[in-house]
Amino acid sequence: MTKLRHIGLLPRIAAAIALGIGAGFVLPEWAARCFATFNSLFSSFLGFIIPLLIVGFVAPAIAEIGRRAGSMLLATVVIAYLMTFGSGALAYLTSVTFFPSMIAPDSYIAAETAASGSPAPFFTVDVPPLMGVTSALVLAFVLGFGCAMLTSAQALKKGLDGFRDIIKLVIDKAIIPLLPIYIFGIFLDMTIGGKVGPVLLTFVKIIAVIFCLHVGVLVLQYCIASLFSRKNPFKCLWTMMPAYFTALGTQSSAATIPVTLERTVAMGVDRDIAGFTVPLCATIHMSGSTLKIVSCALALMILHGMPYDFGMFAGFIAMLGITIIAAPGVPGGAIMASLGLLSSILGFSDADNAMMIALYIAMDSFGTACNITGDGAIAQIVARLFRKNPERQV
């Protein structure tokens, strides 16, 4: 187990998918039912944790932002949220334009109809969540803003920080290690049901589109920033490439902060403003994560023949931009925090959520790189708004 922990999450997920597909052809029924039982228990536990995860992530983040309230902080938060929302909206519009002609739901629906049935678990244990996703968000806002506004609530703030550490511990020590087994069980079930072919083909197609999309988002963000900084957006983007490739390799926003900070200053942003905006945006700016989640979600909805429209996704993106703040400190935190919204707003099943996890983690490094590189564009805008950006060219 110790050796397995040194293997990255992506290789473990990839191995789980491959093994699940292979085992689907040879595994006896009793063994398949064992994994179906595990998946049923894991899904129930995951459903219980999701509202607590939202409270544990969002409430302390809001409390910390509120405590540091100021005009520059407010401007940075608003710009980061608008870029995150805009990235999600662009992902929806791009996906709704290209995916219907690329994805063939008929083959999946035909396989689903012809399937002999999923292996049934030996037993199930129902662990209902303490509250719904919306209730968890409202509670997080009430607690977060309360702790930010009241000096007498600092003990509660420390309690929320401790609760966040507990949730991180549960994710790091329980959910993440067991996640490959869960993914294995999902792909085992799909292989037995004859549905794995259309799903894998969809994976390949949408990964290519999402990669192109995240490059386009970065170009657009730096073009917007150039309206404020009066600098060449492509030169600025080139200056940020060391941060991009560092994030690509580390898959960590926090680990890339020193490089992002140094590159942001190299673009001509005042060091004080860069030192304020870069660490903050590493927590709240999630353009890359949002575009991945939105694109993958829409692809799966098209594959399943589920109804969708822009109004549904606009609400989903608006909630998503809030729910996944402070998630970068946890491996796969953004997709974990979004599972409740995927179920409550888009109507995803446990199997759909498992496929979303696999898709998200397969592109995790690109999303992190997009998030981090976009932080430099936000720093340029903030620097110009607060007149701290020296007039020098890259």
N, C-alpha and C positions, 0 to 999 in steps of 0.2 A: 504493500500500500504506500509505503514511504517513497519508493522509486516511482510509482505512478504519479505522485504529486508533483514530481519534477517534470513530467510530461505536460505540455501545454493543453489547455482545454480544447482548442481546435483539433489537434491530432486525436485526442480521445473521442471527440464527437464524430470525426471522420471515420475512425476505426469502428465506433458503435454502429454507424450507418452501414458500413460495408459488412460487418459481421451480422447485423440484423437481416440484411438482404440475403446473405448466404445461408444463415440458419433457417430462414423461412422455407427453404426447399428441403431441408433434411431433419429438422427438429421434430421429435414425436409430439403428439398432442398434449401429453401430461406436462412436458417441459414448457411448451408454449403457454399453457394455462398458468404455470408458475410465474412466468414473466407478466402475464396479464394480471395476475393477483398483485404483483409488485407495483405495476403501473397504476392500478386502481387505488392502492394505498398512497402512493406518491402523489397522485393527482389530488386526492382528498387533502393531504397535508399541504400541498402547494396552494390549494384554494383557501385554506385556513390562514396561511402565512401572508398572502398577497395584501389584504387590507392592513395588516400590521406593518408590512414592509412600506406601504405608502405613508402611514403615520410616522414610522421611524425615520424615513428619509426626508419627507417634506417638512414636517413640523420643525426640526432643528435647523434646517436650511433657512426657512422663513424667519425664525427667531434670530439667527445670526445676521441675515441681511438687514432686518429691521433694526437691530442693535447698532449697526454701522451706518444708519440712515444718513443720507446726504444727497446733494444734487447730482454729484458725479456717479455715485452708486446707483441712484434711481435711473439716470440716463443709460448707464451700462446695462442694467437689468432689462430695461425696456428694449434697447437695441438688440440685445442677445435673444430676447423672447421673440421679437419681430423677425429676426433672421431665422430662428428655429421654425416659427410658424410658416414663414415664406418658403423655407426649404421643403417643409411637408406639403404645402400647397402645390409647389412646382413638381414635386415627386408624384402627386396625385394626377395632375394634368398631363405630365409626360407618360405615366403608366397607363392612364385611361386612353391615351392616344395610340400607344404601341402594343400594349399587352393583349387586347382582344384579338388581334390578328396573329399573335405569336403563340397564344395558349389555346389548346384544344380541349374544352371541357367535356366534349362528347365522349372522348376516349376514357376519361376518368369516370364519368357517370356510367358508361357502359360496363366498365370493370367493377364499379361499385354495385351495379345491379346484378352482375353475374357472380359476384363473390358468394362463396359458400357460407360465410359468416365468420366473425372474429372469435378467437378462442376465449371462452368465458372464464373469468377468475374463479378460484375455488371459494372465495368469500370476499366480502367488502366491508369496510368500516367507514361510516359516514362521520366526517369531522366538519360540521358546518362552521363557516367563518363567523366571527363575533359581530361583524357589520358588513354592509355592502361597500363597494368601491367608492360610490359617491359620498356615503356617510364618512368613510375614512378620509377622503379629501377635505370635506367640510371640517371634520375634527382636527385635521392637521393644520388648516388655516386658523381656526379658533385658537388652538394651543400655540402655534407659531407667532401669530400677531400679539396674543396676550403676553407671551414671554418677552417679546420685543418692546412692548409699550409699558410694562409694569416692572419697576425695579424690585418689587416684593416677590416677583415670580422667578427669581434667579435660581432658587432651589429646584423649581419645576424644570427650568432650562437645563440644569445639570442632569436631572432625571431623564429628560428627553435625549440628551447626549448619550447617557448610559443605555437607554432603550435602543437607540440607533446602533450602538456597539453590539448589543445582543443580537439584533436582526442581522447585522453584518456577519457575526459569528455563525449564526444558523445557516446563512447562505454559503459562507466559506467552508464550513465543516460538515454540513449535511446536504444541502441542495446541490451545490456544484459537484462534489464527489459522486453523488448518486445520479446526476443528470445523464451521463453517458448510458447508464443501464436503462433509464427511462426512454431515451432516444432509441436504444437498441430494441426495446419492446415495441415501440411505435412502428419502426420499420419492419420488424418481424411480423407484426400484425398486417401491415400493408402488403408485404410479400405474400403472405398466406392468402390474403384476399385478392391478389392480382392487381393491386392498385399502385405498385411502386414505380412502374415504368413511366406513366404520365407525370408523376410527381418529380422524378429525377430529371426528366426532360424540361419541366418547368423551372427547376432549380437552375440548370445551366443557362437557360435563356434569360432569366431575370437577373442573374448575377452580372452578366455582360452589360445589360442595360443600366443597372444600378451603378456599376463602375463608371460608365460614361457620364451618368447623371451627377455623380458626386464631383467629378472634375468640372462639369458645367456650373455647379453651384458655387464652387470656389472662384471661378472666373467672374461670375455674376457678383459675388460678394465684394471682390476687389475692385470691380468696375464701379460699384456703388460707393465704396470707400474713396475711390479716386475723385469723385465729385466733391468730397470734403477736403481731401489732402492735396489735391491738384498734382498728384504723382502718377506716373505710368503704372497702371494696374499689373501689367505683365512683368515689369521689373520688380515690383513689390512682391508678387507671387513667387518669382524666381528667388528672391532674397529669403523667403520663408521655406524654401525646399528642404534645408537641413532639419527644420522642425517637422516637416511632413514625413520625411523618411525615418526620423527618430521615432515618431509615433507609430509608423508602419511596423517598425521592428519591435518596439516595446509593448505595443497594444495598451499603453497606459497614458492617460492624460496627465496624471500627476508626475510621472517620471520624465515627461517631456517638457515640463514647465521651464526649467533653466534654459533649454535650447530655444524654446518659443520666446522667452523674455529677451534673450540676447539678439535673436533675429528681428524682433519687433523694434528694439532700439536701433538696430542696423538700418531699419527702414526710415529712421528719422523721428520716431516717436520719443517724446521726453521720457527719461528713465523712470521718473516718479509715477507718471501715468501708466507706463507699461508695467511697472511693478504692482500697480493697483488692479489694472484690468485683466492682465493675463492669468493670474491665479484665480480671480473671481470667475472669469469666463470658462476656465477649465472645469468649473462646477456647474455653471448654469447654461452655457452655450452648447446646444446639442443638435446642430443642423444635420451632421452626418448620420447620427443615430436615428433622427426623426425620418429622414428620407428613406433609410433602409427599412424601418418598421412600416411606413406607409406603403412603400412599393411592394414589399413582401406580402403585406396584408391584402392589398388589392389583387395581387396575383393569385393568392389562394382563394379569394372570393370568386374570381373569374373561373378558376379551375373547378370549384364546387358548384358553379351556377347560382351563387347567392346574389341577391339584389344589393345595389349600392348606388349612391349618388353623392354629389359634392357636399350637400348639406350634412349628410351623415359623417363624412370624412372631415369636414371643417370643424365640427364639434369634437371629433376624435383627436384631431391635431391640436386644437386649443387646449384640451385636457392633458394631452400627452406632453406638451411643452412644460407644463407645471409638474406633472407626476414624476418625470424622470430627472428633475434637478437633484443634485447631490448623488445621483446614481453612479457616476464614473469611478467612485472609490471602491466599487464592488465589481468583481468579474461578472460580466453579463448583467450588471445591475439595471441598465436601461430596459432591456427586454423583459427582465423579471418584473420590474415596476409596471410595465405596460400590459402585462397579461390580464389584469383585472379589466382594463379598458377594452381590450380585444374581445373579452367575453361579454361584457355588459353593453357595449355600444355596437360592436360589429357582429356579435352573436357567434363567436368562435367556440368550438368544442375543445376538449382537452387534447385531442389528437392534433387539431389545428394549431393550438398553442405550442405543442411539442415541435411541430414543423417550423413554426416561427422562430423558436429558440435555435434550431439547427441552422436555419437560413441566416439568422442574425449573426451567430457566432462564426459562421463560415466567412463572413465579410467584416468581422469585428475590427480588424486592423485598419481597413479602409475608412470605416466610420470614425474611428478615433483620430485618424490623420486628418479627415475633413473637419472634425470639430476643432482640433488644435490649430490647424492652419487658418481657419476662419477667425480665430481669436485675434490675429494680427489685423484683420480688416476692421474689427470692432474697435481695437485700440486706436487705429488711425482716425476713425470717426469721433471717438470720445476726445482724443487729443485736439482735434480741430474745434470741436464745440467749446472746449474749455481753454482754447488759445494757448496750448502748451506744446504745440507741434512746431519745432523750428523749421524754417523754410530752407530745407536742403534736400537735394535730390539723391535717389538711390544710385 
